[in-house]
């Protein structure tokens, strides 16, 4: 007599309930954990990029200030060379003496402004460097 198998659905349902459902729940939780980890990593990458960009801008500003200091220094040397050349030339040529007499009253204010500019640029450079060190 051929008996029809009975109770197989119950066994399949028990396997499904005790094995597959917890497995699906575990995989779902694992997906949520991975998603939150990826989201946090993206946020940290954004913050790191922002800080690196800020530091690069600060270093570029320092480089620009260094160029400004170099230009100011070169102009000071140029003025000193011009005064020295005109002083030497004034012994032989009266026109050089006339140019020198017009230039000399402007030399002292020029060097005062140049010194003030140099100290201002150096202070700005120190402020930027201090700020760049804070964000590291």
N, CA, C and O atoms as a GROMACS GRO file, in nm:
protein
  544
    1UNK      N    1   0.073  -0.107   0.000
    1UNK     CA    2   0.000   0.000   0.000
    1UNK      C    3   0.084   0.124   0.000
    1UNK      O    4   0.180   0.143   0.075
    2UNK      N    5   0.045   0.197  -0.082
    2UNK     CA    6   0.120   0.319  -0.108
    2UNK      C    7   0.072   0.430  -0.017
    2UNK      O    8  -0.040   0.481  -0.029
    3UNK      N    9   0.158   0.464   0.072
    3UNK     CA   10   0.119   0.573   0.162
    3UNK      C   11   0.178   0.702   0.107
    3UNK      O   12   0.294   0.706   0.065
    4UNK      N   13   0.102   0.803   0.108
    4UNK     CA   14   0.151   0.934   0.063
    4UNK      C   15   0.237   0.994   0.173
    4UNK      O   16   0.201   0.987   0.291
    5UNK      N   17   0.351   1.053   0.136
    5UNK     CA   18   0.435   1.113   0.239
    5UNK      C   19   0.362   1.228   0.308
    5UNK      O   20   0.299   1.312   0.244
    6UNK      N   21   0.372   1.226   0.434
    6UNK     CA   22   0.303   1.329   0.511
    6UNK      C   23   0.403   1.397   0.603
    6UNK      O   24   0.499   1.334   0.648
    7UNK      N   25   0.382   1.522   0.632
    7UNK     CA   26   0.466   1.593   0.726
    7UNK      C   27   0.590   1.658   0.665
    7UNK      O   28   0.671   1.718   0.736
    8UNK      N   29   0.605   1.646   0.533
    8UNK     CA   30   0.722   1.708   0.470
    8UNK      C   31   0.714   1.860   0.474
    8UNK      O   32   0.816   1.927   0.490
    9UNK      N   33   0.599   1.912   0.460
    9UNK     CA   34   0.581   2.058   0.466
    9UNK      C   35   0.619   2.112   0.603
    9UNK      O   36   0.674   2.221   0.616
   10UNK      N   37   0.589   2.034   0.704
   10UNK     CA   38   0.625   2.076   0.839
   10UNK      C   39   0.776   2.082   0.857
   10UNK      O   40   0.827   2.176   0.919
   11UNK      N   41   0.846   1.984   0.805
   11UNK     CA   42   0.992   1.983   0.816
   11UNK      C   43   1.052   2.101   0.739
   11UNK      O   44   1.142   2.167   0.790
   12UNK      N   45   1.003   2.126   0.620
   12UNK     CA   46   1.052   2.239   0.541
   12UNK      C   47   1.025   2.371   0.612
   12UNK      O   48   1.111   2.459   0.613
   13UNK      N   49   0.907   2.384   0.669
   13UNK     CA   50   0.874   2.507   0.741
   13UNK      C   51   0.963   2.525   0.866
   13UNK      O   52   1.004   2.636   0.898
   14UNK      N   53   0.991   2.416   0.935
   14UNK     CA   54   1.078   2.426   1.053
   14UNK      C   55   1.220   2.465   1.012
   14UNK      O   56   1.283   2.547   1.079
   15UNK      N   57   1.270   2.408   0.903
   15UNK     CA   58   1.402   2.447   0.854
   15UNK      C   59   1.402   2.595   0.816
   15UNK      O   60   1.494   2.669   0.848
   16UNK      N   61   1.297   2.636   0.749
   16UNK     CA   62   1.285   2.776   0.708
   16UNK      C   63   1.281   2.867   0.830
   16UNK      O   64   1.346   2.971   0.832
   17UNK      N   65   1.203   2.828   0.931
   17UNK     CA   66   1.189   2.913   1.049
   17UNK      C   67   1.317   2.921   1.132
   17UNK      O   68   1.355   3.029   1.177
   18UNK      N   69   1.382   2.811   1.151
   18UNK     CA   70   1.495   2.809   1.243
   18UNK      C   71   1.631   2.832   1.176
   18UNK      O   72   1.728   2.860   1.246
   19UNK      N   73   1.639   2.823   1.045
   19UNK     CA   74   1.769   2.839   0.978
   19UNK      C   75   1.767   2.958   0.883
   19UNK      O   76   1.852   3.047   0.893
   20UNK      N   77   1.673   2.958   0.794
   20UNK     CA   78   1.677   3.061   0.688
   20UNK      C   79   1.635   3.199   0.737
   20UNK      O   80   1.697   3.298   0.697
   21UNK      N   81   1.535   3.210   0.819
   21UNK     CA   82   1.492   3.342   0.866
   21UNK      C   83   1.602   3.409   0.948
   21UNK      O   84   1.631   3.526   0.923
   22UNK      N   85   1.665   3.342   1.045
   22UNK     CA   86   1.776   3.408   1.116
   22UNK      C   87   1.892   3.444   1.022
   22UNK      O   88   1.959   3.546   1.041
   23UNK      N   89   1.914   3.360   0.922
   23UNK     CA   90   2.019   3.391   0.825
   23UNK      C   91   1.986   3.518   0.747
   23UNK      O   92   2.073   3.603   0.726
   24UNK      N   93   1.861   3.531   0.704
   24UNK     CA   94   1.820   3.652   0.632
   24UNK      C   95   1.828   3.775   0.722
   24UNK      O   96   1.870   3.882   0.676
   25UNK      N   97   1.788   3.761   0.847
   25UNK     CA   98   1.797   3.873   0.942
   25UNK      C   99   1.942   3.913   0.963
   25UNK      O  100   1.974   4.032   0.965
   26UNK      N  101   2.030   3.815   0.978
   26UNK     CA  102   2.173   3.843   0.995
   26UNK      C  103   2.229   3.915   0.872
   26UNK      O  104   2.304   4.012   0.887
   27UNK      N  105   2.194   3.868   0.753
   27UNK     CA  106   2.244   3.932   0.631
   27UNK      C  107   2.189   4.074   0.616
   27UNK      O  108   2.260   4.164   0.571
   28UNK      N  109   2.064   4.094   0.656
   28UNK     CA  110   2.006   4.228   0.650
   28UNK      C  111   2.080   4.321   0.746
   28UNK      O  112   2.113   4.434   0.709
   29UNK      N  113   2.106   4.276   0.869
   29UNK     CA  114   2.180   4.356   0.966
   29UNK      C  115   2.323   4.384   0.917
   29UNK      O  116   2.375   4.494   0.934
   30UNK      N  117   2.383   4.285   0.856
   30UNK     CA  118   2.517   4.302   0.802
   30UNK      C  119   2.518   4.409   0.692
   30UNK      O  120   2.612   4.489   0.684
   31UNK      N  121   2.415   4.411   0.610
   31UNK     CA  122   2.403   4.514   0.507
   31UNK      C  123   2.388   4.652   0.567
   31UNK      O  124   2.447   4.748   0.518
   32UNK      N  125   2.309   4.663   0.672
   32UNK     CA  126   2.290   4.792   0.739
   32UNK      C  127   2.422   4.840   0.800
   32UNK      O  128   2.456   4.958   0.790
   33UNK      N  129   2.496   4.748   0.862
   33UNK     CA  130   2.625   4.784   0.922
   33UNK      C  131   2.722   4.830   0.813
   33UNK      O  132   2.790   4.931   0.831
   34UNK      N  133   2.728   4.760   0.702
   34UNK     CA  134   2.817   4.800   0.593
   34UNK      C  135   2.777   4.935   0.535
   34UNK      O  136   2.862   5.018   0.504
   35UNK      N  137   2.647   4.958   0.521
   35UNK     CA  138   2.600   5.087   0.469
   35UNK      C  139   2.641   5.201   0.561
   35UNK      O  140   2.689   5.305   0.515
   36UNK      N  141   2.622   5.183   0.691
   36UNK     CA  142   2.659   5.290   0.785
   36UNK      C  143   2.811   5.311   0.788
   36UNK      O  144   2.858   5.423   0.803
   37UNK      N  145   2.886   5.202   0.772
   37UNK     CA  146   3.032   5.214   0.768
   37UNK      C  147   3.076   5.292   0.644
   37UNK      O  148   3.164   5.377   0.652
   38UNK      N  149   3.015   5.263   0.531
   38UNK     CA  150   3.048   5.334   0.408
   38UNK      C  151   3.009   5.482   0.420
   38UNK      O  152   3.084   5.570   0.377
   39UNK      N  153   2.893   5.509   0.479
   39UNK     CA  154   2.849   5.648   0.497
   39UNK      C  155   2.946   5.725   0.587
   39UNK      O  156   2.981   5.839   0.556
   40UNK      N  157   2.990   5.664   0.698
   40UNK     CA  158   3.087   5.730   0.787
   40UNK      C  159   3.220   5.752   0.716
   40UNK      O  160   3.282   5.857   0.732
   41UNK      N  161   3.263   5.654   0.636
   41UNK     CA  162   3.390   5.669   0.564
   41UNK      C  163   3.382   5.782   0.463
   41UNK      O  164   3.479   5.857   0.445
   42UNK      N  165   3.267   5.796   0.397
   42UNK     CA  166   3.250   5.907   0.303
   42UNK      C  167   3.256   6.041   0.375
   42UNK      O  168   3.315   6.137   0.325
   43UNK      N  169   3.194   6.048   0.493
   43UNK     CA  170   3.200   6.172   0.571
   43UNK      C  171   3.343   6.204   0.613
   43UNK      O  172   3.387   6.318   0.603
   44UNK      N  173   3.415   6.102   0.659
   44UNK     CA  174   3.555   6.125   0.699
   44UNK      C  175   3.641   6.164   0.580
   44UNK      O  176   3.730   6.248   0.593
   45UNK      N  177   3.616   6.105   0.464
   45UNK     CA  178   3.691   6.142   0.345
   45UNK      C  179   3.664   6.287   0.306
   45UNK      O  180   3.754   6.359   0.266
   46UNK      N  181   3.538   6.328   0.320
   46UNK     CA  182   3.504   6.467   0.290
   46UNK      C  183   3.572   6.564   0.384
   46UNK      O  184   3.621   6.668   0.342
   47UNK      N  185   3.574   6.530   0.512
   47UNK     CA  186   3.640   6.616   0.611
   47UNK      C  187   3.790   6.622   0.583
   47UNK      O  188   3.850   6.729   0.589
   48UNK      N  189   3.849   6.508   0.553
   48UNK     CA  190   3.993   6.505   0.523
   48UNK      C  191   4.025   6.588   0.400
   48UNK      O  192   4.123   6.662   0.398
   49UNK      N  193   3.941   6.576   0.298
   49UNK     CA  194   3.963   6.655   0.176
   49UNK      C  195   3.950   6.804   0.205
   49UNK      O  196   4.028   6.884   0.154
   50UNK      N  197   3.852   6.840   0.285
   50UNK     CA  198   3.833   6.981   0.320
   50UNK      C  199   3.953   7.035   0.397
   50UNK      O  200   3.999   7.146   0.369
   51UNK      N  201   4.003   6.958   0.493
   51UNK     CA  202   4.120   7.002   0.569
   51UNK      C  203   4.244   7.012   0.480
   51UNK      O  204   4.323   7.105   0.492
   52UNK      N  205   4.261   6.915   0.391
   52UNK     CA  206   4.377   6.919   0.301
   52UNK      C  207   4.368   7.039   0.208
   52UNK      O  208   4.469   7.103   0.179
   53UNK      N  209   4.247   7.069   0.161
   53UNK     CA  210   4.229   7.186   0.074
   53UNK      C  211   4.259   7.314   0.149
   53UNK      O  212   4.324   7.404   0.095
   54UNK      N  213   4.213   7.323   0.273
   54UNK     CA  214   4.240   7.442   0.354
   54UNK      C  215   4.390   7.458   0.379
   54UNK      O  216   4.443   7.568   0.372
   55UNK      N  217   4.456   7.348   0.407
   55UNK     CA  218   4.600   7.355   0.431
   55UNK      C  219   4.674   7.395   0.303
   55UNK      O  220   4.769   7.473   0.308
   56UNK      N  221   4.631   7.342   0.190
   56UNK     CA  222   4.694   7.379   0.063
   56UNK      C  223   4.675   7.528   0.034
   56UNK      O  224   4.768   7.595  -0.011
   57UNK      N  225   4.556   7.578   0.061
   57UNK     CA  226   4.531   7.722   0.041
   57UNK      C  227   4.618   7.807   0.134
   57UNK      O  228   4.668   7.912   0.094
   58UNK      N  229   4.634   7.761   0.257
   58UNK     CA  230   4.718   7.835   0.352
   58UNK      C  231   4.863   7.836   0.304
   58UNK      O  232   4.930   7.939   0.309
   59UNK      N  233   4.911   7.722   0.258
   59UNK     CA  234   5.049   7.717   0.208
   59UNK      C  235   5.066   7.800   0.081
   59UNK      O  236   5.171   7.860   0.061
   60UNK      N  237   4.964   7.804  -0.004
   60UNK     CA  238   4.970   7.890  -0.122
   60UNK      C  239   4.972   8.037  -0.082
   60UNK      O  240   5.042   8.118  -0.144
   61UNK      N  241   4.897   8.071   0.022
   61UNK     CA  242   4.898   8.210   0.070
   61UNK      C  243   5.036   8.246   0.125
   61UNK      O  244   5.086   8.356   0.102
   62UNK      N  245   5.097   8.152   0.198
   62UNK     CA  246   5.232   8.177   0.250
   62UNK      C  247   5.331   8.195   0.135
   62UNK      O  248   5.418   8.281   0.141
   63UNK      N  249   5.316   8.114   0.030
   63UNK     CA  250   5.405   8.127  -0.086
   63UNK      C  251   5.386   8.264  -0.153
   63UNK      O  252   5.483   8.327  -0.194
   64UNK      N  253   5.260   8.309  -0.163
   64UNK     CA  254   5.234   8.441  -0.222
   64UNK      C  255   5.295   8.551  -0.136
   64UNK      O  256   5.352   8.647  -0.188
   65UNK      N  257   5.284   8.537  -0.004
   65UNK     CA  258   5.346   8.636   0.085
   65UNK      C  259   5.498   8.635   0.072
   65UNK      O  260   5.562   8.740   0.075
   66UNK      N  261   5.554   8.516   0.057
   66UNK     CA  262   5.699   8.507   0.037
   66UNK      C  263   5.740   8.578  -0.092
   66UNK      O  264   5.843   8.646  -0.097
   67UNK      N  265   5.660   8.562  -0.196
   67UNK     CA  266   5.690   8.632  -0.321
   67UNK      C  267   5.679   8.783  -0.303
   67UNK      O  268   5.760   8.859  -0.358
   68UNK      N  269   5.579   8.826  -0.224
   68UNK     CA  270   5.566   8.969  -0.197
   68UNK      C  271   5.685   9.022  -0.119
   68UNK      O  272   5.735   9.132  -0.147
   69UNK      N  273   5.732   8.945  -0.022
   69UNK     CA  274   5.852   8.986   0.053
   69UNK      C  275   5.974   8.991  -0.037
   69UNK      O  276   6.057   9.081  -0.025
   70UNK      N  277   5.985   8.896  -0.127
   70UNK     CA  278   6.099   8.896  -0.219
   70UNK      C  279   6.094   9.016  -0.313
   70UNK      O  280   6.196   9.078  -0.341
   71UNK      N  281   5.976   9.048  -0.362
   71UNK     CA  282   5.962   9.165  -0.449
   71UNK      C  283   5.998   9.293  -0.374
   71UNK      O  284   6.069   9.379  -0.426
   72UNK      N  285   5.949   9.304  -0.249
   72UNK     CA  286   5.981   9.423  -0.168
   72UNK      C  287   6.131   9.431  -0.143
   72UNK      O  288   6.190   9.539  -0.149
   73UNK      N  289   6.192   9.317  -0.114
   73UNK     CA  290   6.336   9.315  -0.090
   73UNK      C  291   6.412   9.356  -0.216
   73UNK      O  292   6.508   9.434  -0.209
   74UNK      N  293   6.370   9.304  -0.329
   74UNK     CA  294   6.437   9.340  -0.454
   74UNK      C  295   6.422   9.488  -0.487
   74UNK      O  296   6.516   9.550  -0.538
   75UNK      N  297   6.307   9.545  -0.457
   75UNK     CA  298   6.289   9.689  -0.481
   75UNK      C  299   6.377   9.772  -0.389
   75UNK      O  300   6.428   9.877  -0.427
   76UNK      N  301   6.394   9.723  -0.266
   76UNK     CA  302   6.485   9.792  -0.174
   76UNK      C  303   6.628   9.788  -0.225
   76UNK      O  304   6.699   9.889  -0.220
   77UNK      N  305   6.671   9.672  -0.273
   77UNK     CA  306   6.805   9.662  -0.330
   77UNK      C  307   6.820   9.750  -0.454
   77UNK      O  308   6.923   9.813  -0.475
   78UNK      N  309   6.714   9.753  -0.535
   78UNK     CA  310   6.718   9.836  -0.656
   78UNK      C  311   6.730   9.984  -0.620
   78UNK      O  312   6.804  10.058  -0.684
   79UNK      N  313   6.656  10.027  -0.518
   79UNK     CA  314   6.664  10.167  -0.475
   79UNK      C  315   6.804  10.197  -0.420
   79UNK      O  316   6.861  10.301  -0.451
   80UNK      N  317   6.859  10.106  -0.341
   80UNK     CA  318   6.993  10.127  -0.286
   80UNK      C  319   7.096  10.134  -0.399
   80UNK      O  320   7.188  10.216  -0.394
   81UNK      N  321   7.083  10.048  -0.498
   81UNK     CA  322   7.176  10.049  -0.611
   81UNK      C  323   7.162  10.177  -0.692
   81UNK      O  324   7.260  10.234  -0.739
   82UNK      N  325   7.037  10.223  -0.708
   82UNK     CA  326   7.015  10.348  -0.782
   82UNK      C  327   7.078  10.466  -0.711
   82UNK      O  328   7.143  10.550  -0.774
   83UNK      N  329   7.060  10.473  -0.580
   83UNK     CA  330   7.119  10.583  -0.503
   83UNK      C  331   7.271  10.575  -0.508
   83UNK      O  332   7.338  10.678  -0.524
   84UNK      N  333   7.327  10.455  -0.496
   84UNK     CA  334   7.473  10.440  -0.501
   84UNK      C  335   7.526  10.477  -0.639
   84UNK      O  336   7.629  10.544  -0.651
   85UNK      N  337   7.456  10.433  -0.743
   85UNK     CA  338   7.500  10.466  -0.879
   85UNK      C  339   7.491  10.615  -0.907
   85UNK      O  340   7.582  10.673  -0.967
   86UNK      N  341   7.382  10.676  -0.864
   86UNK     CA  342   7.368  10.821  -0.884
   86UNK      C  343   7.469  10.898  -0.800
   86UNK      O  344   7.518  11.003  -0.843
   87UNK      N  345   7.501  10.848  -0.682
   87UNK     CA  346   7.602  10.915  -0.600
   87UNK      C  347   7.738  10.911  -0.668
   87UNK      O  348   7.810  11.010  -0.670
   88UNK      N  349   7.772  10.796  -0.723
   88UNK     CA  350   7.901  10.785  -0.794
   88UNK      C  351   7.900  10.869  -0.921
   88UNK      O  352   8.000  10.933  -0.955
   89UNK      N  353   7.786  10.870  -0.989
   89UNK     CA  354   7.776  10.945  -1.115
   89UNK      C  355   7.777  11.095  -1.089
   89UNK      O  356   7.824  11.171  -1.174
   90UNK      N  357   7.726  11.140  -0.974
   90UNK     CA  358   7.716  11.284  -0.947
   90UNK      C  359   7.852  11.352  -0.935
   90UNK      O  360   7.861  11.474  -0.947
   91UNK      N  361   7.960  11.274  -0.910
   91UNK     CA  362   8.093  11.332  -0.907
   91UNK      C  363   8.137  11.378  -1.046
   91UNK      O  364   8.218  11.469  -1.060
   92UNK      N  365   8.083  11.312  -1.147
   92UNK     CA  366   8.128  11.341  -1.284
   92UNK      C  367   8.025  11.413  -1.369
   92UNK      O  368   8.061  11.482  -1.465
   93UNK      N  369   7.899  11.399  -1.335
   93UNK     CA  370   7.794  11.454  -1.420
   93UNK      C  371   7.696  11.533  -1.333
   93UNK      O  372   7.638  11.477  -1.240
   94UNK      N  373   7.678  11.661  -1.363
   94UNK     CA  374   7.586  11.742  -1.282
   94UNK      C  375   7.439  11.698  -1.295
   94UNK      O  376   7.360  11.721  -1.204
   95UNK      N  377   7.402  11.635  -1.409
   95UNK     CA  378   7.264  11.588  -1.424
   95UNK      C  379   7.235  11.478  -1.322
   95UNK      O  380   7.125  11.471  -1.266
   96UNK      N  381   7.333  11.392  -1.298
   96UNK     CA  382   7.316  11.287  -1.197
   96UNK      C  383   7.296  11.350  -1.060
   96UNK      O  384   7.217  11.300  -0.980
   97UNK      N  385   7.365  11.458  -1.032
   97UNK     CA  386   7.349  11.526  -0.904
   97UNK      C  387   7.209  11.584  -0.890
   97UNK      O  388   7.151  11.581  -0.782
   98UNK      N  389   7.154  11.636  -1.001
   98UNK     CA  390   7.016  11.689  -0.998
   98UNK      C  391   6.914  11.577  -0.972
   98UNK      O  392   6.822  11.592  -0.893
   99UNK      N  393   6.934  11.465  -1.041
   99UNK     CA  394   6.842  11.352  -1.022
   99UNK      C  395   6.854  11.299  -0.879
   99UNK      O  396   6.753  11.266  -0.815
  100UNK      N  397   6.976  11.291  -0.830
  100UNK     CA  398   6.998  11.244  -0.694
  100UNK      C  399   6.934  11.336  -0.592
  100UNK      O  400   6.877  11.290  -0.493
  101UNK      N  401   6.942  11.468  -0.616
  101UNK     CA  402   6.882  11.564  -0.522
  101UNK      C  403   6.729  11.552  -0.520
  101UNK      O  404   6.666  11.578  -0.418
  102UNK      N  405   6.670  11.512  -0.632
  102UNK     CA  406   6.525  11.493  -0.634
  102UNK      C  407   6.486  11.357  -0.573
  102UNK      O  408   6.377  11.341  -0.519
  103UNK      N  409   6.578  11.261  -0.582
  103UNK     CA  410   6.549  11.126  -0.535
  103UNK      C  411   6.570  11.112  -0.384
  103UNK      O  412   6.495  11.040  -0.318
  104UNK      N  413   6.670  11.178  -0.331
  104UNK     CA  414   6.705  11.158  -0.190
  104UNK      C  415   6.591  11.188  -0.092
  104UNK      O  416   6.577  11.114   0.006
  105UNK      N  417   6.510  11.291  -0.112
  105UNK     CA  418   6.399  11.313  -0.016
  105UNK      C  419   6.295  11.200  -0.017
  105UNK      O  420   6.221  11.182   0.080
  106UNK      N  421   6.291  11.125  -0.125
  106UNK     CA  422   6.193  11.017  -0.135
  106UNK      C  423   6.246  10.883  -0.082
  106UNK      O  424   6.169  10.789  -0.064
  107UNK      N  425   6.377  10.875  -0.059
  107UNK     CA  426   6.437  10.747  -0.020
  107UNK      C  427   6.393  10.706   0.120
  107UNK      O  428   6.352  10.591   0.140
  108UNK      N  429   6.401  10.797   0.217
  108UNK     CA  430   6.366  10.761   0.354
  108UNK      C  431   6.219  10.718   0.367
  108UNK      O  432   6.193  10.614   0.428
  109UNK      N  433   6.122  10.793   0.310
  109UNK     CA  434   5.983  10.744   0.318
  109UNK      C  435   5.964  10.610   0.245
  109UNK      O  436   5.884  10.526   0.287
  110UNK      N  437   6.038  10.592   0.136
  110UNK     CA  438   6.029  10.465   0.063
  110UNK      C  439   6.071  10.349   0.152
  110UNK      O  440   6.003  10.247   0.158
  111UNK      N  441   6.184  10.364   0.220
  111UNK     CA  442   6.233  10.257   0.306
  111UNK      C  443   6.143  10.236   0.428
  111UNK      O  444   6.129  10.124   0.476
  112UNK      N  445   6.081  10.344   0.478
  112UNK     CA  446   5.985  10.329   0.588
  112UNK      C  447   5.864  10.247   0.543
  112UNK      O  448   5.819  10.156   0.613
  113UNK      N  449   5.812  10.281   0.424
  113UNK     CA  450   5.698  10.205   0.371
  113UNK      C  451   5.738  10.061   0.341
  113UNK      O  452   5.661   9.968   0.366
  114UNK      N  453   5.858  10.045   0.289
  114UNK     CA  454   5.906   9.910   0.257
  114UNK      C  455   5.921   9.826   0.383
  114UNK      O  456   5.886   9.708   0.385
  115UNK      N  457   5.974   9.887   0.488
  115UNK     CA  458   5.988   9.817   0.615
  115UNK      C  459   5.852   9.783   0.674
  115UNK      O  460   5.832   9.673   0.727
  116UNK      N  461   5.759   9.876   0.666
  116UNK     CA  462   5.624   9.853   0.718
  116UNK      C  463   5.556   9.741   0.638
  116UNK      O  464   5.490   9.654   0.697
  117UNK      N  465   5.572   9.742   0.506
  117UNK     CA  466   5.514   9.638   0.423
  117UNK      C  467   5.575   9.502   0.456
  117UNK      O  468   5.504   9.402   0.467
  118UNK      N  469   5.706   9.499   0.471
  118UNK     CA  470   5.774   9.373   0.503
  118UNK      C  471   5.728   9.317   0.636
  118UNK      O  472   5.705   9.196   0.647
  119UNK      N  473   5.715   9.402   0.738
  119UNK     CA  474   5.671   9.352   0.869
  119UNK      C  475   5.524   9.308   0.864
  119UNK      O  476   5.486   9.211   0.928
  120UNK      N  477   5.442   9.381   0.786
  120UNK     CA  478   5.302   9.342   0.772
  120UNK      C  479   5.290   9.206   0.703
  120UNK      O  480   5.214   9.120   0.746
  121UNK      N  481   5.366   9.187   0.595
  121UNK     CA  482   5.363   9.058   0.525
  121UNK      C  483   5.414   8.945   0.614
  121UNK      O  484   5.360   8.834   0.611
  122UNK      N  485   5.516   8.973   0.692
  122UNK     CA  486   5.569   8.870   0.782
  122UNK      C  487   5.466   8.834   0.889
  122UNK      O  488   5.453   8.716   0.925
  123UNK      N  489   5.392   8.933   0.942
  123UNK     CA  490   5.288   8.906   1.041
  123UNK      C  491   5.176   8.822   0.980
  123UNK      O  492   5.126   8.728   1.042
  124UNK      N  493   5.136   8.857   0.857
  124UNK     CA  494   5.032   8.780   0.790
  124UNK      C  495   5.077   8.636   0.767
  124UNK      O  496   5.000   8.542   0.783
  125UNK      N  497   5.202   8.622   0.730
  125UNK     CA  498   5.258   8.488   0.709
  125UNK      C  499   5.255   8.408   0.839
  125UNK      O  500   5.221   8.289   0.838
  126UNK      N  501   5.290   8.471   0.949
  126UNK     CA  502   5.288   8.402   1.079
  126UNK      C  503   5.146   8.361   1.117
  126UNK      O  504   5.124   8.252   1.170
  127UNK      N  505   5.048   8.450   1.090
  127UNK     CA  506   4.909   8.418   1.122
  127UNK      C  507   4.860   8.298   1.039
  127UNK      O  508   4.794   8.208   1.090
  128UNK      N  509   4.894   8.299   0.912
  128UNK     CA  510   4.850   8.190   0.825
  128UNK      C  511   4.917   8.061   0.866
  128UNK      O  512   4.853   7.956   0.868
  129UNK      N  513   5.044   8.068   0.898
  129UNK     CA  514   5.116   7.948   0.940
  129UNK      C  515   5.059   7.893   1.071
  129UNK      O  516   5.046   7.772   1.088
  130UNK      N  517   5.025   7.982   1.163
  130UNK     CA  518   4.964   7.939   1.290
  130UNK      C  519   4.829   7.872   1.263
  130UNK      O  520   4.798   7.768   1.322
  131UNK      N  521   4.751   7.931   1.174
  131UNK     CA  522   4.621   7.874   1.140
  131UNK      C  523   4.638   7.738   1.072
  131UNK      O  524   4.564   7.644   1.100
  132UNK      N  525   4.737   7.727   0.982
  132UNK     CA  526   4.758   7.600   0.912
  132UNK      C  527   4.804   7.491   1.010
  132UNK      O  528   4.770   7.374   0.991
  133UNK      N  529   4.878   7.529   1.112
  133UNK     CA  530   4.922   7.430   1.211
  133UNK      C  531   4.806   7.385   1.299
  133UNK      O  532   4.807   7.273   1.349
  134UNK      N  533   4.708   7.472   1.319
  134UNK     CA  534   4.592   7.436   1.402
  134UNK      C  535   4.507   7.330   1.334
  134UNK      O  536   4.451   7.244   1.401
  135UNK      N  537   4.495   7.335   1.202
  135UNK     CA  538   4.407   7.242   1.133
  135UNK      C  539   4.471   7.108   1.107
  135UNK      O  540   4.405   7.017   1.056
  136UNK      N  541   4.597   7.092   1.140
  136UNK     CA  542   4.663   6.962   1.114
  136UNK      C  543   4.623   6.860   1.215
  136UNK      O  544   4.668   6.746   1.209
   0.00000   0.00000   0.00000
